[in-house]
Amino acid sequence: MNPSQVGPDTRSVVGRYMNHALVEGDPEPVDRFVARVLCQAHQSAEARNAPSEARAILGVAHLFADELTASHPGFDRLGFVIAATEGPS
């Protein structure tokens, strides 16, 4: 994977935004953001014929889904994993 082009200051801003969204009880923006980033990484791995990377990204998607489900019981776990690995239909 390529190193992130995001500087430490930007990461803290993003972190504050995500924390604010979680505190406000609105997980939707966070789950969509994470699913989009994971989907891009998964598609990139598939395009490069890198099945080990694609499987690792799938594993990370499941970890995020577990955390989101634990904190929001009605969360669509399967829908998140599909969005994170296949993108929107």
C-alpha distance (Angstrom), angle and dihedral (degrees) to the residues before:
residue distance angle dihedral
M1 . . .
N2 3.75 . .
P3 3.77 118.2 .
S4 3.77 113.5 -102.9
Q5 3.78 116.5 -93.0
V6 3.80 89.2 -150.4
G7 3.78 116.6 105.9
P8 3.79 124.8 -135.2
D9 3.82 92.4 -103.6
T10 3.80 91.6 54.8
R11 3.81 91.5 48.4
S12 3.80 90.4 55.9
V13 3.80 90.7 50.6
V14 3.81 91.1 50.0
G15 3.80 89.9 45.8
R16 3.80 91.5 52.5
Y17 3.82 90.6 49.2
M18 3.80 92.5 49.5
N19 3.80 92.2 45.9
H20 3.81 90.1 49.7
A21 3.81 91.0 50.5
L22 3.80 91.0 50.0
V23 3.81 93.3 46.4
E24 3.79 90.6 49.6
G25 3.82 88.0 56.7
D26 3.81 96.0 -116.9
P27 3.82 107.6 123.3
E28 3.82 94.0 166.1
P29 3.81 98.2 88.5
V30 3.79 91.3 46.1
D31 3.80 96.0 48.0
R32 3.80 92.0 46.7
F33 3.79 91.3 49.0
V34 3.81 93.0 49.5
A35 3.82 92.7 44.3
R36 3.81 91.2 50.7
V37 3.80 93.5 50.3
L38 3.81 92.7 45.7
C39 3.81 91.1 46.6
Q40 3.81 91.4 53.3
A41 3.80 90.7 49.6
H42 3.82 91.8 46.3
Q43 3.81 92.6 49.6
S44 3.79 90.1 48.1
A45 3.81 91.2 51.5
E46 3.80 91.3 49.2
A47 3.82 91.7 47.8
R48 3.81 89.4 53.1
N49 3.81 90.8 47.4
A50 3.81 90.5 -118.4
P51 3.83 103.9 147.0
S52 3.81 94.0 170.6
E53 3.80 90.8 57.5
A54 3.80 91.4 45.5
R55 3.83 90.1 52.5
A56 3.80 91.0 48.2
I57 3.81 90.4 52.3
L58 3.81 89.5 49.2
G59 3.81 87.8 53.1
V60 3.80 91.2 51.1
A61 3.82 89.7 49.1
H62 3.80 89.2 54.7
L63 3.81 91.1 49.4
F64 3.80 91.4 52.3
A65 3.81 90.0 45.6
D66 3.81 90.3 52.6
E67 3.81 91.9 51.9
L68 3.79 94.3 45.4
T69 3.82 91.3 47.6
A70 3.81 91.6 49.3
S71 3.80 92.4 52.7
H72 3.83 96.2 38.2
P73 3.83 110.9 32.6
G74 3.83 94.8 -164.9
F75 3.80 92.4 53.6
D76 3.83 115.5 132.0
R77 3.80 98.3 -121.0
L78 3.80 96.9 175.2
G79 3.80 92.7 45.4
F80 3.80 89.6 52.4
V81 3.82 93.6 50.5
I82 3.80 91.0 47.9
A83 3.82 91.7 48.5
A84 3.80 90.5 47.4
T85 3.79 94.6 52.0
E86 3.79 107.3 26.0
G87 3.77 104.1 24.2
P88 3.78 126.0 -136.7
S89 3.80 116.9 -29.1
